[in-house]
Amino acid sequence: MTVTATLGPSSAQPDGYSLIVHGGAGNLSGEALDAQIAGCHRAAERAKQILEDGGSALDAVQAAVIVLEDDPRFNAAMGGALTCDGTLELDAAIMEGTELRAGAVCGLRPFKNPIAIARAVLDDGNHVLYCGAGAAAFAERKGFVPVEPETMITDEAREHLAAHLAQTGGAWPSGTVGAVARDRHGRLAAATSTGGITGKRPGRVGDSPLLGAGTYADDALGAASATGLGEGIMRVALCSRIAQALGAAQQPGHAGFDALQLMKQRTGAHGGVIIVDREGRIGWARSTHSMAYASTWTDHGIIAGG
């Protein structure tokens, strides 16, 4: 069953801002879900400070995702899902909607904050996406320092991998993290970061670092960040599809609902998405049991749920 909601301002606010973050689509409940909702709340608080002070949507979404990457309860950076070999391969992307500049990394060995490296790719401007050893080499050229895998691999991630390999556990229950925002200047941005899916084969890349699939921003349309089974999200180009539908959608959440329904029908995949349209209206939708989120906008506090 797909669940959807639209939050935030009901009409355009020329000098207003909007933000929503997510902690991944999954099947959490109880204390585990509450902890992720609290983490999303902290990420939204950090990004809200930037937007309140007139900062850019790009800086805000990066700051929010860094908070989530540093929290081991999420499947991104520290605490990320492990490959079938027990290694950590990280994906991240960030995009701004004014000039459609973007940066992404995939199959990255452990670095503390992959989203910061993706931002460095965007700022460098030479390429959009680096993978594997090339992504790590780029990161080191830009001054980022790789870390020992043991400092980022959690006991919980090891337990989930063991259950997966023994075929006694289901899918990784938390998922990708992301943020989308519109700033006071009407600029949009999106950022997404993930460890992927538990037990993936080395070299597998999901939707998160792929523009139009797991991450997308265009000032003329809207911004979106996806979570869920990457293979399905890629096959329907989920975030691009939603952005293109926003102009005709009555509410942003409706565009997300329709896209997730189509993805389920065509690929069997489930997931979730957060959205900010060009007017600053906020929406989210999920076809999973849970998706922790937190949202805020001009002259309003933070709303969080799952």
C-alpha positions as CSV (number, residue, x, y, z in Angstrom):
1,M,0.0,0.0,0.0
2,T,1.4,3.4,-1.0
3,V,1.2,6.2,1.5
4,T,1.6,9.8,0.6
5,A,1.5,13.3,2.1
6,T,2.1,16.9,1.1
7,L,3.5,19.3,3.7
8,G,4.7,22.9,3.9
9,P,3.4,26.1,2.3
10,S,0.2,25.7,0.2
11,S,1.3,28.3,-2.3
12,A,4.5,29.9,-3.6
13,Q,6.6,31.9,-1.1
14,P,8.9,34.1,-3.2
15,D,11.5,34.5,-0.5
16,G,10.7,31.4,1.5
17,Y,12.6,28.2,2.0
18,S,11.5,24.5,2.3
19,L,13.3,21.4,3.3
20,I,12.6,17.7,3.8
21,V,15.1,14.8,4.7
22,H,14.6,11.1,4.8
23,G,16.3,8.2,6.6
24,G,15.4,5.4,4.2
25,A,12.4,3.3,3.2
26,G,12.1,0.0,5.1
27,N,10.2,-2.0,7.6
28,L,11.1,-0.4,10.9
29,S,8.8,0.2,13.9
30,G,9.0,0.9,17.6
31,E,12.2,2.2,19.1
32,A,14.2,1.6,15.9
33,L,11.9,3.8,13.9
34,D,11.8,6.4,16.6
35,A,15.6,6.6,16.7
36,Q,15.7,7.2,12.9
37,I,13.0,9.9,13.2
38,A,15.0,11.6,15.9
39,G,18.1,11.5,13.6
40,C,16.2,13.0,10.7
41,H,15.0,15.8,13.1
42,R,18.6,16.6,14.0
43,A,19.5,16.7,10.3
44,A,16.6,19.1,9.5
45,E,17.6,21.3,12.4
46,R,21.1,21.7,11.0
47,A,19.9,22.5,7.5
48,K,17.2,24.8,8.8
49,Q,19.9,27.0,10.4
50,I,21.6,27.4,7.0
51,L,18.4,28.2,5.2
52,E,17.2,30.7,7.9
53,D,20.5,32.6,7.5
54,G,19.9,32.9,3.7
55,G,22.3,30.1,2.8
56,S,22.0,28.0,-0.3
57,A,19.8,24.9,-0.8
58,L,23.0,23.1,-1.9
59,D,24.8,23.8,1.4
60,A,21.7,22.9,3.3
61,V,21.2,19.4,1.7
62,Q,24.8,18.6,2.1
63,A,24.8,19.5,5.8
64,A,21.7,17.5,6.4
65,V,23.1,14.4,4.8
66,I,26.4,14.7,6.7
67,V,24.4,14.5,9.9
68,L,22.7,11.3,8.7
69,E,26.0,9.8,7.4
70,D,27.6,10.3,10.8
71,D,24.7,8.5,12.5
72,P,25.4,4.7,12.5
73,R,21.6,4.0,12.7
74,F,21.3,4.8,9.0
75,N,22.6,2.9,6.0
76,A,25.0,5.5,4.7
77,A,28.7,6.0,5.4
78,M,29.2,4.8,9.0
79,G,26.9,1.8,9.5
80,G,26.3,1.3,5.8
81,A,25.3,-2.1,4.4
82,L,28.0,-4.6,3.5
83,T,28.8,-6.4,0.3
84,C,28.7,-10.2,0.3
85,D,32.5,-10.1,0.9
86,G,32.0,-8.0,4.1
87,T,33.3,-4.8,2.6
88,L,31.9,-1.3,2.5
89,E,31.2,0.4,-0.9
90,L,29.6,3.8,-0.7
91,D,27.5,5.8,-3.2
92,A,26.5,9.5,-3.0
93,A,25.3,12.3,-5.2
94,I,24.4,16.0,-4.9
95,M,22.8,18.3,-7.5
96,E,21.7,21.9,-7.8
97,G,18.8,23.0,-10.0
98,T,19.9,26.4,-11.3
99,E,22.7,25.3,-13.7
100,L,22.1,21.6,-13.3
101,R,25.6,21.1,-11.8
102,A,26.1,17.8,-10.0
103,G,28.7,15.5,-8.4
104,A,28.6,11.9,-7.5
105,V,30.7,8.9,-6.4
106,C,30.0,5.2,-6.4
107,G,31.7,2.1,-5.2
108,L,33.8,4.3,-3.0
109,R,35.9,2.7,-0.3
110,P,35.5,4.0,3.3
111,F,35.7,7.7,3.6
112,K,33.9,9.5,6.5
113,N,31.5,11.6,4.4
114,P,30.9,10.5,0.8
115,I,28.5,13.4,0.2
116,A,31.3,15.9,0.9
117,I,33.3,14.1,-1.8
118,A,30.4,14.3,-4.2
119,R,30.2,18.0,-3.5
120,A,33.9,18.3,-4.3
121,V,33.1,16.6,-7.6
122,L,30.4,19.2,-8.3
123,D,32.6,22.1,-7.4
124,D,35.5,20.8,-9.4
125,G,33.3,20.8,-12.5
126,N,35.4,18.6,-14.7
127,H,33.2,15.4,-14.4
128,V,30.0,14.4,-12.8
129,L,30.5,10.8,-11.6
130,Y,33.6,9.0,-10.4
131,C,33.7,5.3,-9.5
132,G,35.8,2.9,-7.4
133,A,39.5,3.5,-7.4
134,G,39.0,6.6,-9.5
135,A,36.6,8.1,-6.9
136,A,39.1,7.4,-4.1
137,A,41.9,8.9,-6.0
138,F,39.9,12.0,-6.7
139,A,39.0,12.3,-3.0
140,E,42.6,12.0,-1.9
141,R,43.6,14.7,-4.5
142,K,41.0,17.0,-2.9
143,G,42.4,16.4,0.6
144,F,40.0,13.8,1.9
145,V,41.6,11.0,4.0
146,P,40.4,7.4,3.7
147,V,39.6,5.7,7.0
148,E,40.1,2.2,8.3
149,P,37.0,0.1,7.4
150,E,36.7,-1.1,11.0
151,T,35.9,2.4,12.1
152,M,32.8,2.6,9.8
153,I,31.5,-1.0,9.8
154,T,29.1,-1.6,12.7
155,D,28.2,-4.8,14.5
156,E,24.7,-4.3,13.3
157,A,25.8,-4.3,9.7
158,R,27.8,-7.5,10.3
159,E,24.8,-9.1,11.8
160,H,22.6,-8.2,8.9
161,L,25.1,-9.6,6.5
162,A,25.4,-12.8,8.4
163,A,21.6,-13.2,8.4
164,H,21.5,-12.4,4.7
165,L,24.2,-15.0,3.8
166,A,22.4,-17.6,6.0
167,Q,19.1,-16.7,4.2
168,T,17.5,-16.0,7.5
169,G,17.1,-12.3,7.3
170,G,15.2,-9.9,5.0
171,A,16.4,-6.8,3.3
172,W,18.4,-4.1,5.1
173,P,15.7,-2.4,7.1
174,S,16.8,1.3,7.1
175,G,18.0,2.3,3.6
176,T,19.4,5.3,1.9
177,V,19.4,8.9,3.4
178,G,18.7,12.1,1.5
179,A,17.6,15.7,1.6
180,V,15.9,18.1,-0.8
181,A,15.5,21.9,-0.4
182,R,14.5,25.2,-1.9
183,D,16.3,28.3,-0.5
184,R,15.2,31.9,-0.2
185,H,16.4,32.7,-3.7
186,G,14.3,29.9,-5.3
187,R,17.2,27.6,-5.9
188,L,16.6,23.9,-5.5
189,A,19.0,21.1,-4.5
190,A,19.0,17.4,-3.7
191,A,21.5,15.0,-2.0
192,T,21.5,11.3,-1.5
193,S,23.9,8.9,0.2
194,T,23.8,5.1,0.8
195,G,25.7,1.9,1.6
196,G,23.5,0.1,-0.9
197,I,21.8,-3.2,-0.1
198,T,23.1,-5.9,2.3
199,G,24.9,-8.7,0.5
200,K,25.3,-6.9,-2.8
201,R,28.0,-8.2,-5.1
202,P,31.2,-6.0,-5.1
203,G,30.9,-3.4,-7.8
204,R,27.1,-3.2,-7.7
205,V,25.9,0.4,-8.0
206,G,22.4,1.5,-7.0
207,D,20.2,4.4,-7.9
208,S,21.5,7.0,-5.4
209,P,24.5,8.4,-7.4
210,L,22.6,8.3,-10.7
211,L,21.0,11.6,-11.7
212,G,17.3,11.2,-12.6
213,A,17.1,7.9,-10.7
214,G,17.9,8.4,-7.0
215,T,18.8,12.1,-7.1
216,Y,17.5,15.0,-9.2
217,A,17.1,18.8,-9.0
218,D,15.9,21.4,-11.5
219,D,14.7,24.9,-10.6
220,A,12.2,24.7,-13.4
221,L,10.6,21.5,-12.1
222,G,11.5,20.4,-8.6
223,A,13.9,18.3,-6.6
224,A,13.7,14.7,-5.3
225,S,15.7,12.1,-3.4
226,A,14.7,8.4,-3.6
227,T,15.2,5.4,-1.3
228,G,14.3,1.7,-1.8
229,L,15.4,-1.0,-4.2
230,G,17.8,0.7,-6.5
231,E,17.3,-1.8,-9.4
232,G,13.6,-0.8,-9.6
233,I,14.3,3.0,-9.1
234,M,16.8,3.0,-11.9
235,R,14.5,1.1,-14.3
236,V,11.8,3.8,-14.1
237,A,14.1,6.8,-13.7
238,L,12.1,7.6,-10.6
239,C,13.2,11.1,-9.6
240,S,13.3,12.4,-13.1
241,R,9.8,11.0,-13.7
242,I,8.5,12.7,-10.6
243,A,10.1,16.0,-11.5
244,Q,8.5,16.0,-14.9
245,A,5.1,15.2,-13.4
246,L,5.2,18.0,-10.8
247,G,3.8,20.6,-13.2
248,A,0.6,18.7,-13.7
249,A,0.3,17.2,-10.2
250,Q,-2.2,18.8,-7.8
251,Q,0.3,18.2,-5.0
252,P,3.9,17.0,-4.9
253,G,3.0,14.0,-2.9
254,H,0.6,12.9,-5.6
255,A,3.4,12.8,-8.2
256,G,5.4,10.6,-5.8
257,F,2.5,8.3,-5.2
258,D,1.9,7.8,-8.9
259,A,5.5,7.1,-9.7
260,L,5.9,4.6,-6.8
261,Q,2.7,2.8,-8.0
262,L,4.1,2.6,-11.5
263,M,7.4,1.3,-10.2
264,K,5.6,-1.4,-8.2
265,Q,3.5,-2.4,-11.2
266,R,6.3,-2.5,-13.7
267,T,9.2,-3.8,-11.7
268,G,7.8,-5.1,-8.4
269,A,10.1,-2.8,-6.4
270,H,9.1,-0.8,-3.4
271,G,10.6,2.5,-2.1
272,G,10.0,6.0,-1.0
273,V,10.7,9.6,-2.2
274,I,10.9,13.1,-0.8
275,I,10.1,16.1,-3.0
276,V,10.2,19.9,-3.1
277,D,8.6,21.5,-6.1
278,R,9.7,24.8,-7.7
279,E,7.2,26.8,-5.5
280,G,8.5,25.3,-2.3
281,R,5.7,22.8,-1.6
282,I,6.9,19.7,0.1
283,G,5.8,16.1,-0.5
284,W,6.7,12.5,0.3
285,A,5.5,9.1,-0.6
286,R,6.4,5.5,0.4
287,S,5.3,2.0,-0.6
288,T,7.1,0.4,2.4
289,H,6.0,0.1,6.0
290,S,8.2,3.0,7.1
291,M,10.3,5.9,6.0
292,A,11.7,8.2,8.6
293,Y,11.5,11.9,7.6
294,A,11.7,15.5,9.0
295,S,10.4,18.6,7.2
296,T,10.5,22.4,7.8
297,W,9.8,25.6,6.0
298,T,9.8,29.4,6.5
299,D,8.3,30.5,9.8
300,H,7.5,26.9,10.8
301,G,9.0,24.4,13.1
302,I,10.1,20.9,12.3
303,I,7.6,18.1,11.5
304,A,8.9,14.6,11.8
305,G,7.5,11.1,11.3
306,G,7.9,7.8,9.7
